[in-house]
Amino acid sequence: MPTIAHFDLPADDPERAKKFYSELFDWKIEKVEGPFEYYFIETTDLEGNPGLGGGMGQRGSPEQRITNFVGVTSVDEYCDRVKELGGTVLQTKMPVPGWGYLAVCIDTEGNTFGLWEVNENAK
């Protein structure tokens, strides 16, 4: 069954946001090597067990908010299902090279969510 696999946290000032969330929740936030500024976020539950992972990068537009990405077997198939069920696909399938594919959708209630397909061969 698909479940939330990742959350994406946009930031106007990633270093400021890193300080805030690390101090507030004790999240481990590490910069990812690569051509753009992006950070992986590691969380734990109240007992210290690994929790949901996330990422943080520069906000792309003023309306961009935290987005939960649901892990699915095929972004293409789920984008079709979103449309069939009355939702909207905002960002069609796009690769995250070496990691997988994502899409961003809106449900029938106006909520934004993402779809995530793991595929290390994504280019």
C-alpha positions as CSV (number, residue, x, y, z in Angstrom):
1,M,0.0,0.0,0.0
2,P,1.5,3.4,-0.9
3,T,2.5,5.6,2.1
4,I,4.3,8.8,2.6
5,A,7.9,8.2,1.6
6,H,9.4,11.6,1.8
7,F,8.6,15.2,2.7
8,D,10.1,18.3,0.9
9,L,10.6,21.4,2.9
10,P,11.2,24.6,0.8
11,A,13.2,27.4,2.4
12,D,13.9,31.0,1.6
13,D,17.2,30.7,3.6
14,P,18.2,27.0,3.9
15,E,20.9,27.6,6.5
16,R,18.4,29.5,8.7
17,A,15.8,26.7,8.3
18,K,18.5,24.1,9.0
19,K,19.3,25.8,12.3
20,F,15.6,26.2,13.2
21,Y,14.6,22.5,12.6
22,S,17.8,21.0,14.0
23,E,17.4,22.9,17.2
24,L,13.7,22.6,17.5
25,F,13.3,18.8,16.7
26,D,17.0,17.6,16.8
27,W,16.7,16.6,13.1
28,K,19.9,15.6,11.4
29,I,20.2,17.8,8.3
30,E,23.1,17.2,5.9
31,K,24.0,18.9,2.6
32,V,23.9,16.6,-0.4
33,E,26.8,16.8,-2.8
34,G,25.8,18.1,-6.2
35,P,25.2,21.0,-8.4
36,F,22.5,22.7,-6.3
37,E,21.9,23.4,-2.6
38,Y,19.8,20.5,-1.2
39,Y,19.8,18.9,2.2
40,F,18.6,15.5,3.4
41,I,16.7,15.5,6.7
42,E,16.7,12.5,9.1
43,T,14.1,12.3,11.8
44,T,13.4,9.9,14.6
45,D,10.2,9.0,16.5
46,L,9.8,9.7,20.2
47,E,11.7,6.5,21.1
48,G,14.6,7.4,18.9
49,N,13.8,5.0,16.1
50,P,14.3,6.1,12.5
51,G,11.4,8.2,11.2
52,L,10.3,9.7,8.0
53,G,13.0,11.2,5.8
54,G,12.8,14.4,4.0
55,G,14.7,17.0,2.0
56,M,15.1,20.8,2.0
57,G,16.0,23.1,-0.7
58,Q,15.6,26.7,-1.9
59,R,12.0,27.7,-2.3
60,G,11.1,27.8,-6.0
61,S,8.1,30.1,-5.8
62,P,6.3,32.1,-3.1
63,E,3.4,29.7,-2.9
64,Q,5.6,26.6,-2.5
65,R,4.8,24.8,0.8
66,I,5.9,21.6,2.5
67,T,4.9,18.7,0.3
68,N,4.5,15.1,1.3
69,F,5.5,12.6,-1.4
70,V,3.7,9.2,-1.5
71,G,5.9,6.3,-2.7
72,V,4.3,4.5,-5.6
73,T,5.3,1.8,-8.1
74,S,4.7,4.0,-11.2
75,V,4.4,7.8,-11.3
76,D,2.8,7.5,-14.7
77,E,0.1,5.1,-13.6
78,Y,-0.7,7.1,-10.5
79,C,-0.8,10.4,-12.4
80,D,-3.4,8.8,-14.7
81,R,-5.4,7.7,-11.6
82,V,-5.2,11.2,-10.1
83,K,-6.8,12.6,-13.2
84,E,-9.4,9.8,-13.4
85,L,-10.5,10.5,-9.8
86,G,-10.9,14.2,-10.4
87,G,-7.5,15.5,-9.2
88,T,-5.0,17.6,-11.2
89,V,-1.4,16.9,-12.1
90,L,0.6,20.2,-11.6
91,Q,4.1,18.9,-12.3
92,T,4.2,15.9,-14.7
93,K,6.7,13.1,-14.2
94,M,10.2,14.5,-13.9
95,P,13.5,12.6,-13.2
96,V,15.7,13.1,-10.1
97,P,18.8,11.7,-11.7
98,G,20.1,8.6,-9.8
99,W,17.2,8.6,-7.4
100,G,13.8,8.3,-9.2
101,Y,10.9,10.2,-10.6
102,L,8.4,12.6,-9.1
103,A,5.2,14.4,-9.9
104,V,3.2,17.0,-8.0
105,C,-0.6,16.8,-7.9
106,I,-3.7,18.4,-6.3
107,D,-6.4,16.3,-4.8
108,T,-10.2,17.0,-5.1
109,E,-10.0,19.2,-2.0
110,G,-7.3,21.5,-3.2
111,N,-4.4,19.9,-1.3
112,T,-1.0,19.5,-2.9
113,F,0.9,16.2,-2.7
114,G,3.7,14.5,-4.5
115,L,4.2,11.1,-6.1
116,W,7.6,9.4,-5.8
117,E,8.9,6.4,-7.7
118,V,12.3,5.0,-6.7
119,N,14.5,4.3,-9.8
120,E,18.3,4.6,-9.5
121,N,18.4,4.6,-13.3
122,A,16.4,7.8,-13.6
123,K,18.1,10.4,-16.0
